[in-house]
Amino acid sequence: MGGATNLPPGFHFFPSDEELVVHFLRRKVSLLPCHPDIIPTLLSHRYNPWELNGKALQAGNQWYFFCNLTQSRTSSNGYWSPIGADETVRSGGRNVGLKKTLLFFIGEPSEGIRTNWIMHEYHLLDGDCIAGGSSNLTSSSSNRKSHRKRGHSSMESNNWVLCRVFESSCGSQVSFHGEGTELSCLDEVFLSLDDYDEDINSGTVPIE
C-alpha cells in the first residue's frame, strides 16, 4: 500500500497510544478490517529508519507500520536497541497493551553509534483480542466460529506489533495526547548533559 494516507484533504493522522492499540493493532490481530485501512505491513525491521519514506504510512515526521515481532531488530546498517522502561497502554480502565521505546544505532551491536531515530513499538497484551462477529449472536455455529477466531487471534497476539518511527529533535517534538510522549526537549537536554559529562571525564572537553 505504500505511504499514501488515502485521507481527504485537511485530515491528519494523529492517533494516541490507546487508539493505535485498540483501533488498529487489536483489529489487525483479530483479523478484522481497519477503517481507514492506511497502515501498511512491512517485513520485520529490515529497513533503516531513513528508508521508510514511501513504504510506511507517513504522518508529519512520523512513520507507521505493522510488522511481525522478531528477536533480531537489525537492518542493513544498524540495529534497534530498547531504552527505558516499557509503558502500559490503558483503555476503559484496564491495561490493553505495552509501548516499548527503542533507539537506532549504526554499526554492529555493542559497537554502534547512537542516532536520533526513535521507535515506539506497540504490543497487544495476551488475550486482548476481539471476536469477528457480533456479541449478540446466539447460534451454536456462530459461537463456535467466534470461539475459534478468538483462540487463533490470542495465539497471534504476540506476533504482531505496530511501530511508530521518528527522528527526534527539539524543533519537531509533538505531544501524543498526554498518555505517551516522545522524548521532550528537556529529556534531550539531560541526554546532552550526560554526553557532556562523559566528554569531560574522558578529557576531550577542557574544564575552565
Secondary structure, 3 states (H helix, E strand, C coil): CCCCCCCCCCCCCCCCHHHHHHHHHHHHHCCCCCCCCCCCECCCCCCCHHHCCCCCEEECCEEEEEEECCCCCECCCEEEEEEEEEEEEEECCEEEEEEEEEEEEECCCCCCEEEEEEEEEEEECCCCCCCCCCCCCCCHHHHHHHHHHHHHHHHHCCCEEEEEEEECCHHHCCCCCCCCCCCCHHHHHHHHHHHHHHHHHHCCCCCC
